[in-house]
Amino acid sequence: MMLTRLISRLHYLLMILAVAGMTISCDDDDEDPVGPLPTGDQKSFILYDNSFDPFGTVLFEELDDNTTRVTINLNDNTGPHPAHIHSGSTFEQGSIVVDLTTIENGTSVTVISELNDGTGVTYADLINLDGYVAAHVSPGDLTVAATADLGPNEVTGNIATYPLYVPNTLDQINGGIFFVERGDGNVWVAVSAEPGVEGMMHPMHIHDNSAAETGGIAITLNDLNGTTDFSATLIEDQDFATLSSYNGYVNIHESADNLQNIVAQGDIGSNALTGTFVEYTMAERNNTGVSGVAQFYERAGGHSLLMVDLTGTIEGTAHPSHIHFNSAEEGGGIAIPLTSVDGTTGMALTTIREDENGAVTFDSLTTSYDGYLNVHLSGEDLTVVSQSNIGGNVFTGSTTQYAFAAVDGSGVEGTATFNERLNGSTWLVLEMTGTAQGNTHPSHIHSGSVASPGGIAIDLSSVEGGSGMSMTNIDQTNAGDPITYEDLTTTYEGYINVHLSAQDLSVVSQTNIGASAQ
C-alpha cells in the first residue's frame, strides 16, 4: 500500500512539473500544489427517493492523509439541498453525525476527518457506519428527499413496490408498500400512506390470499404512524425472494379498537397486478337498464382479478354473478362463482384461480376460455340483468353475410350472417321473412352447392316461424371435424337449406356459402 501511494504521488509530481516547465517557473517560496490523493479504496451507495426510485449516488473515497472525500451526485441539477450523515437508517432515522456540503446544481463534495462531536473517523469507519446519508428538500424544509443507507443498513437494490387502494375498489391512494432487501438478507417492509389520522396509530398486517378473497393474519407489521404516515418493519425470518412472491395482501386498520374498519389495503407478491388487463362490455339484458364493464386484471402469479363495474343496479341489493361454460348465446352451467355485485356501488371484485375443472389462468380466461359472465337480479330472482361473452367466445367483429333466395315460390327469404369468435368458431344467425307463426323450419348446411347438391354436413337450429330466427354456434361438422369461421366463409364448398317442416322437408329457401358463393 505504501509503495502504491509513493508511486502515485511521484507520478502526480512529474505531471505537475511537466506542466510547469511548459508554462512558467515557480518561485522557491510557492506552496506544494499536491494535496491528499485517493488511495484507490472507494465505495458507492445509491440514493433512493421516497418512492424508492434511484435519485443519485454517494461516493466515499479514501485519501492518503487518512481523510475521506464524500461526493454526492444527483440525477438532476437541482439544489440547494442540505445534506448530512445520520445515525440509524432510512427506516429508523437518527440524529446528524456529520454535516456535508450543501448540494448545489446536483453536486456536493466534502472531505471528512472527524464527526461533528470531534471524534476522529476513517474511511473504513464511514462506510461501515450504522447510519445513512440524507439529502433534504431545501434549507427551509428539512424533510428528507433521498437517502443512502451505509454499513449494516446497506440495501442490495432488490426492491418490490406495491400500490395501496381504497378497500373493495381499485381506486389508488397516495402511498405504497415497499419491500427492501438489506445486504444481510433481512427485508424491510415499509408502508407510506396518506390515510393516516393525526395522532393515531393504525395496526397493519400481512394476510394470506388476496384482498378480494381475504385471509388470516400471516405477519404482524409495526403500526402506521398517523402523524407521519409511515411505518417500517424489519422481517428477519423470511427472505426477499419469498416475500416478493408471497400469496398475500396488506391491510391498514383504523385502530386497535376498530380492526373491522380497513382504511387501505394492497395486494403483494404473487397477487400484485402486472398492469395487463382485458375489458369486456356488459350488455343490458331483459330491459333492466343494467350495463357496464367487466375487467380482468393479470396478477403476478398468472391468475386473475375480475372487477365488475355496473350502472343501474339496485341500491341495497346483492346481485349474484357467475362465469358460465359455453357462450351466452348457447347457455351453460356455472363454471366459476363470483362475488355478488353490490347494488349500491355497482362493484364486485373476485380473485380467480380455478374453475370446477382445475387451475385457470389470466391468459386462458382472456383468450381461449369457453365462457360468459352473467349478473342476476337477486338471490331470489335469477333473471339475468347484464351479460358478456369472455375469452374465446368474444366476437372479433368480422362478419360475412349471404342472402337467401325463396324456392318454388315459397316467399321465404332472408340472410345468413356468420360472426367470427376469437377462438375461430362461428355464431351463425339466420333471419328469415315469410315464415309462419307456429311453424318450425329445420335447417342445415350441406356440402356442395345449390347447383350441385350434397349431403347434410352441419345441423343448424331450426328457424322459429314466428320470429324467423335461428342461431347456432359452429365449431365442427356433424362428423366431428373442426371447422372455423375462416373455413366456412372462404374455402368451404357448401350451401344452407331451410325446410318447410320436420314432416315435409321441402326446401323453402337456400343460399350458397363459402367457396360455393364465390
C-alpha positions in Angstrom: 0.0 0.0 0.0 2.8 2.5 0.9 4.6 1.7 -2.4 1.4 2.3 -4.3 0.9 5.7 -2.6 4.5 6.7 -3.3 4.3 5.8 -6.9 1.0 7.7 -7.3 2.5 10.8 -5.6 5.6 10.7 -7.8 3.6 10.3 -10.9 1.4 13.3 -9.9 4.5 15.4 -9.2 6.0 14.6 -12.6 2.9 15.7 -14.3 2.8 19.0 -12.3 6.5 19.6 -13.1 6.0 18.9 -16.8 3.1 21.3 -17.0 5.1 23.9 -15.1 8.0 23.5 -17.5 5.7 24.3 -20.4 4.4 27.5 -18.8 6.3 29.5 -16.2 8.7 28.5 -13.4 7.6 28.8 -9.8 9.3 30.7 -7.1 11.1 28.7 -4.5 8.6 30.0 -1.9 5.5 28.6 -3.7 3.4 26.1 -1.8 3.4 22.5 -2.8 0.3 22.2 -5.1 -0.1 18.5 -4.4 -3.0 17.7 -2.0 -4.2 14.4 -0.5 -4.6 11.8 -3.1 -7.0 8.9 -3.4 -5.6 5.6 -2.2 -7.8 3.7 -4.7 -10.2 2.4 -2.0 -13.7 3.7 -2.6 -17.4 2.6 -2.3 -20.5 4.0 -3.9 -24.0 3.9 -2.4 -27.3 4.6 -4.2 -29.5 7.4 -3.0 -33.2 6.5 -3.2 -36.1 9.0 -3.1 -39.2 8.5 -1.0 -40.7 6.2 -3.7 -37.5 4.1 -3.6 -36.5 5.2 -7.1 -32.8 5.9 -7.7 -32.2 9.6 -7.1 -28.4 9.7 -7.3 -25.2 8.3 -5.8 -22.9 8.9 -2.8 -19.2 8.1 -3.4 -16.8 7.6 -0.4 -13.1 7.8 -1.4 -10.2 7.1 1.0 -7.4 9.8 0.7 -3.8 9.2 1.7 -3.9 11.6 4.6 -6.4 9.4 6.4 -9.4 11.6 5.4 -12.4 10.7 3.3 -13.9 12.5 0.4 -17.7 12.2 0.1 -19.1 13.1 -3.3 -22.9 13.3 -3.9 -24.2 13.4 -7.5 -27.9 13.6 -8.1 -29.7 12.5 -11.2 -30.5 16.1 -12.0 -29.0 19.5 -11.4 -31.3 20.7 -8.6 -30.4 22.4 -5.4 -29.7 23.7 -2.9 -30.3 20.5 -0.8 -28.8 20.4 2.7 -27.1 17.0 3.3 -25.9 15.1 6.3 -24.7 11.7 7.5 -27.2 10.5 10.2 -27.1 7.6 12.7 -29.7 4.9 12.2 -31.2 4.1 8.8 -33.7 5.2 6.3 -36.3 3.2 8.3 -35.1 4.1 11.8 -33.9 7.6 11.4 -31.4 9.2 13.9 -29.6 12.4 14.6 -27.0 14.1 12.4 -23.4 12.9 13.0 -21.6 14.7 10.1 -22.6 17.9 8.2 -21.9 17.6 4.5 -21.5 20.4 2.0 -24.9 21.6 0.7 -25.8 20.1 -2.7 -25.7 22.8 -5.4 -26.5 22.1 -9.0 -26.8 18.4 -8.2 -23.3 18.0 -6.7 -21.7 18.1 -3.2 -18.1 17.4 -2.2 -17.0 17.1 1.4 -13.7 16.0 2.9 -14.2 14.4 6.4 -11.7 13.7 9.1 -14.0 13.7 12.2 -17.6 13.6 13.3 -19.5 16.7 14.4 -18.6 15.9 18.0 -14.8 15.9 17.2 -14.4 12.1 17.2 -11.9 11.1 14.5 -13.3 9.0 11.7 -11.7 7.0 8.9 -12.9 5.8 5.6 -13.5 2.3 7.0 -15.4 3.8 9.9 -17.7 5.7 7.5 -18.6 3.0 5.0 -19.3 0.7 7.9 -21.2 3.2 9.9 -24.6 2.3 11.3 -26.0 5.3 9.5 -27.3 6.8 6.3 -26.8 9.8 4.1 -29.7 12.1 3.8 -30.4 14.8 1.2 -33.1 17.3 2.3 -35.7 19.2 0.3 -34.3 22.7 0.9 -32.7 24.9 3.5 -36.1 25.9 4.6 -37.6 22.4 4.5 -35.5 19.7 6.1 -37.9 17.0 5.0 -35.8 14.0 3.7 -35.9 13.9 -0.1 -33.5 11.0 -0.5 -31.3 8.6 1.5 -28.5 6.1 1.1 -28.0 3.5 3.8 -24.5 2.7 4.9 -22.7 -0.2 6.7 -25.0 -2.9 8.1 -28.0 -1.0 6.7 -26.9 -1.1 3.1 -29.6 -2.3 0.7 -28.9 -4.6 -2.3 -31.1 -2.8 -4.8 -33.8 -5.6 -4.7 -36.9 -3.5 -4.1 -40.6 -4.5 -4.7 -43.2 -1.8 -4.8 -47.0 -2.3 -4.5 -49.8 0.3 -4.6 -52.4 0.8 -1.9 -56.2 1.0 -2.7 -59.4 2.1 -1.1 -60.9 -1.2 0.2 -63.1 -3.1 -2.3 -62.1 -0.9 -5.2 -59.2 -0.3 -7.5 -59.1 3.4 -6.5 -55.4 4.0 -5.7 -54.4 6.2 -2.8 -51.2 8.2 -2.2 -48.6 5.9 -0.8 -47.4 2.4 -1.2 -45.9 -0.8 0.2 -42.2 -1.3 -0.2 -40.1 -4.5 0.3 -36.4 -3.6 0.5 -33.7 -6.2 0.8 -30.7 -5.5 3.1 -27.2 -6.7 2.5 -27.6 -9.2 5.4 -30.6 -10.8 3.7 -33.2 -9.4 6.0 -36.1 -7.4 4.5 -37.6 -4.0 5.4 -41.3 -3.7 4.9 -42.0 0.0 4.6 -45.5 1.5 4.2 -46.2 5.1 3.3 -49.9 6.0 3.2 -51.8 9.2 3.5 -55.0 7.9 5.0 -53.3 8.1 8.5 -55.1 10.2 11.1 -53.1 12.7 13.0 -52.1 11.4 16.5 -53.4 7.8 15.8 -51.6 4.5 15.3 -53.0 2.3 12.7 -52.5 -1.5 13.1 -51.2 -3.3 10.0 -50.8 -6.9 8.9 -49.8 -9.1 6.0 -52.7 -11.5 5.4 -52.8 -14.7 3.4 -54.5 -14.8 0.0 -55.6 -11.7 -1.9 -57.6 -8.7 -0.6 -60.6 -9.8 -2.8 -60.5 -13.3 -1.2 -59.4 -12.2 2.4 -57.4 -14.5 4.7 -55.9 -14.8 8.1 -53.0 -12.8 9.5 -49.6 -14.1 8.5 -47.2 -11.4 9.7 -47.9 -8.5 12.1 -46.3 -5.3 11.0 -45.5 -2.2 13.0 -48.3 0.3 13.3 -48.6 3.1 10.7 -48.0 6.4 12.5 -50.9 8.6 11.5 -48.9 11.7 12.1 -46.0 10.8 9.8 -48.0 8.4 7.6 -45.1 6.0 7.8 -44.2 2.5 9.2 -41.3 0.2 8.8 -40.8 -3.4 10.0 -37.7 -5.5 9.7 -38.6 -9.1 8.7 -35.8 -11.4 9.7 -37.3 -14.9 9.2 -38.2 -14.7 5.5 -36.0 -13.6 2.6 -36.8 -11.2 -0.2 -37.5 -13.9 -2.8 -40.1 -15.5 -0.5 -41.8 -12.2 0.4 -41.8 -10.7 -3.1 -43.6 -13.8 -4.4 -45.9 -14.2 -1.3 -49.5 -15.0 -1.7 -50.8 -12.2 0.4 -52.0 -8.7 0.9 -51.6 -5.8 3.4 -54.4 -4.3 5.5 -54.2 -1.0 7.3 -56.8 -0.8 10.0 -58.5 2.3 11.6 -57.3 1.5 15.1 -56.7 -1.4 17.6 -60.3 -0.9 18.8 -61.8 -0.8 15.2 -59.9 -3.5 13.3 -63.1 -4.2 11.3 -62.6 -0.8 9.6 -60.0 -1.0 6.9 -58.7 2.3 5.6 -56.4 1.0 2.9 -55.1 -2.3 1.5 -52.8 -3.6 -1.2 -52.1 -7.0 -2.8 -48.5 -8.1 -2.7 -46.2 -10.8 -4.1 -48.0 -13.2 -6.5 -51.2 -11.2 -6.1 -49.7 -7.9 -7.4 -51.3 -6.6 -10.6 -49.0 -6.6 -13.6 -50.8 -3.8 -15.4 -52.2 -6.0 -18.1 -56.0 -6.2 -18.3 -58.7 -7.0 -20.8 -62.1 -5.3 -20.7 -65.5 -6.7 -21.8 -68.7 -4.7 -22.3 -71.5 -5.9 -20.1 -74.7 -5.6 -22.1 -78.1 -4.9 -20.6 -80.5 -7.9 -20.6 -84.3 -8.2 -20.1 -84.8 -4.4 -20.2 -83.3 -3.9 -16.7 -81.1 -0.9 -17.6 -78.0 -2.6 -16.0 -74.8 -2.3 -18.0 -71.1 -1.6 -17.6 -67.8 -3.4 -17.9 -66.0 -6.5 -16.7 -62.2 -6.0 -16.4 -59.9 -9.0 -16.0 -56.5 -7.9 -14.5 -53.5 -10.2 -14.6 -51.8 -11.0 -11.3 -48.1 -11.7 -11.0 -48.8 -15.3 -10.2 -50.6 -15.7 -13.5 -54.1 -15.8 -12.0 -56.7 -13.0 -12.3 -58.6 -10.2 -10.5 -62.0 -9.6 -12.0 -63.6 -6.2 -11.4 -67.3 -5.8 -12.5 -68.4 -2.2 -12.6 -72.0 -1.6 -13.5 -74.6 1.2 -13.5 -78.3 0.7 -13.0 -78.0 -1.8 -10.1 -80.4 -1.6 -7.2 -79.3 0.1 -4.0 -79.1 -2.3 -1.1 -79.4 -5.4 -3.3 -76.7 -8.1 -3.8 -76.7 -9.2 -7.5 -75.4 -12.8 -7.8 -72.8 -13.3 -10.5 -71.1 -16.2 -12.2 -68.9 -17.2 -15.1 -70.7 -19.9 -17.1 -69.5 -22.5 -19.5 -70.1 -22.1 -23.3 -71.2 -18.8 -24.9 -74.0 -16.5 -23.8 -75.9 -17.4 -27.0 -75.7 -21.2 -26.2 -76.0 -21.0 -22.4 -74.3 -23.3 -19.9 -73.8 -24.3 -16.3 -71.9 -22.3 -13.7 -68.1 -22.7 -14.1 -66.8 -20.1 -11.6 -68.9 -18.4 -8.8 -68.1 -14.7 -8.4 -68.5 -12.1 -5.7 -72.0 -10.7 -5.9 -72.2 -7.2 -7.3 -73.0 -4.6 -4.6 -76.1 -2.9 -5.9 -75.3 0.4 -4.1 -71.8 0.8 -5.7 -72.3 -1.4 -8.7 -68.9 -3.0 -8.0 -67.6 -6.5 -7.3 -64.0 -7.8 -7.0 -63.2 -11.5 -7.4 -59.8 -13.3 -7.5 -60.0 -16.2 -10.0 -57.6 -19.1 -9.6 -59.6 -22.1 -10.9 -62.9 -23.3 -12.2 -64.5 -26.6 -11.4 -62.1 -28.4 -13.8 -58.9 -27.0 -12.1 -56.5 -24.1 -12.4 -57.4 -21.4 -14.9 -55.0 -18.5 -15.8 -55.5 -15.0 -16.9 -54.2 -15.9 -20.4 -56.8 -18.6 -20.8 -59.7 -16.5 -19.4 -59.0 -13.7 -21.8 -58.0 -15.6 -25.0 -59.4 -19.1 -25.2 -61.8 -19.7 -22.3 -65.2 -21.1 -23.4 -67.4 -19.0 -21.2 -69.6 -16.0 -20.5 -70.5 -13.8 -17.5 -73.9 -13.4 -16.0 -75.1 -10.9 -13.4 -78.6 -11.7 -11.9 -81.3 -9.6 -10.4 -81.2 -11.1 -6.9 -80.7 -14.3 -4.9 -84.4 -14.9 -5.1 -84.9 -13.9 -8.8 -82.1 -15.1 -11.1 -83.2 -13.1 -14.0 -80.1 -12.1 -16.0 -79.7 -8.3 -15.9 -76.3 -8.0 -17.6 -74.2 -10.3 -19.6 -71.0 -10.7 -21.6 -69.1 -13.3 -23.5 -65.5 -13.7 -22.4 -62.3 -15.4 -23.7 -62.6 -17.4 -26.9 -66.3 -16.6 -27.2 -65.8 -12.8 -27.8 -66.7 -11.7 -31.3 -63.8 -10.3 -33.3 -66.1 -8.0 -35.4 -65.6 -10.0 -38.6 -68.9 -11.0 -40.3 -69.9 -12.4 -43.6 -73.5 -12.3 -44.8 -75.3 -14.3 -47.5 -78.8 -13.7 -49.0 -81.3 -16.4 -49.2 -83.5 -17.0 -52.2 -87.1 -18.3 -52.0 -87.6 -21.7 -53.6 -90.6 -22.8 -55.6 -92.5 -19.5 -54.8 -92.4 -20.1 -51.0 -91.9 -16.4 -50.3 -89.3 -17.3 -47.6 -86.2 -15.1 -47.9 -83.7 -13.6 -45.5 -80.0 -13.6 -44.6 -77.4 -15.9 -43.1 -74.8 -13.9 -41.0 -71.6 -15.7 -40.0 -70.0 -14.0 -36.9 -66.4 -14.9 -36.0 -65.4 -15.6 -32.4 -61.9 -15.1 -31.0 -61.4 -18.9 -30.8 -62.2 -19.2 -34.5 -65.6 -20.7 -34.1 -68.7 -19.2 -35.7 -72.0 -17.8 -34.5 -74.5 -18.2 -37.3 -77.7 -16.2 -37.3 -80.5 -16.9 -39.8 -83.1 -14.1 -40.1 -85.9 -15.0 -42.4 -89.1 -13.4 -43.6 -92.2 -15.2 -44.9 -92.1 -18.0 -42.3 -95.4 -18.8 -40.5 -96.3 -18.4 -36.8 -96.2 -21.7 -35.1 -94.0 -23.4 -37.7 -90.6 -24.8 -37.1 -88.3 -25.0 -40.1 -85.4 -27.4 -40.0 -82.2 -26.0 -41.3 -78.8 -27.5 -42.3 -75.5 -26.7 -44.0 -75.0 -29.1 -46.9 -71.8 -29.9 -48.8 -71.6 -29.0 -52.4 -73.7 -26.1 -53.9 -77.3 -25.3 -54.8 -76.5 -26.3 -58.3 -74.6 -29.4 -57.3 -76.3 -30.5 -54.0 -74.7 -32.8 -51.4 -75.5 -34.4 -48.1 -76.0 -32.7 -44.7 -72.7 -31.6 -43.2 -73.8 -29.5 -40.2 -77.2 -29.5 -38.4 -78.4 -26.0 -37.5 -81.0 -24.8 -35.0 -84.4 -24.8 -36.7 -85.9 -21.5 -37.7 -88.7 -20.4 -35.4 -91.6 -19.5 -37.7 -92.9 -16.6 -35.6 -89.7 -14.7 -35.3 -88.0 -16.1 -38.4 -84.8 -16.6 -36.4 -82.3 -19.4 -35.9 -79.0 -19.2 -34.0 -76.2 -21.8 -34.0 -72.7 -22.0 -32.7 -70.5 -23.9 -35.1 -67.0 -25.3 -34.3 -67.2 -28.7 -36.0 -69.1 -30.7 -38.6 -71.5 -33.5 -37.8 -68.6 -35.9 -38.4 -66.6 -34.2 -35.6 -64.1 -32.4 -37.9 -63.1 -29.0 -36.7 -64.3 -26.1 -38.9 -63.5 -22.4 -38.4 -65.2 -19.2 -39.5 -62.4 -18.7 -42.0 -63.1 -22.1 -43.5 -66.9 -21.6 -43.7 -66.6 -18.2 -45.3 -63.8 -18.7 -47.7 -62.8 -22.3 -48.7 -65.8 -24.4 -47.7 -68.0 -25.6 -50.6 -71.4 -25.6 -49.1 -74.9 -24.2 -49.0 -77.8 -23.7 -46.5 -81.2 -25.2 -46.8 -84.3 -24.1 -44.8 -87.1 -26.7 -45.0 -90.8 -26.4 -44.7 -91.2 -28.6 -41.6 -90.0 -31.7 -39.9 -92.8 -33.6 -41.6 -92.3 -32.0 -45.0 -88.6 -31.4 -45.9 -89.4 -29.5 -49.0 -86.8 -26.7 -49.4 -88.4 -23.2 -49.0 -85.2 -21.1 -49.1 -81.5 -21.6 -49.7 -78.1 -19.9 -50.3 -74.6 -20.8 -51.3 -71.8 -20.1 -48.7 -68.0 -20.0 -48.7 -66.3 -21.1 -51.9 -69.7 -22.0 -53.5 -70.8 -18.4 -53.2 -67.8 -17.0 -55.0 
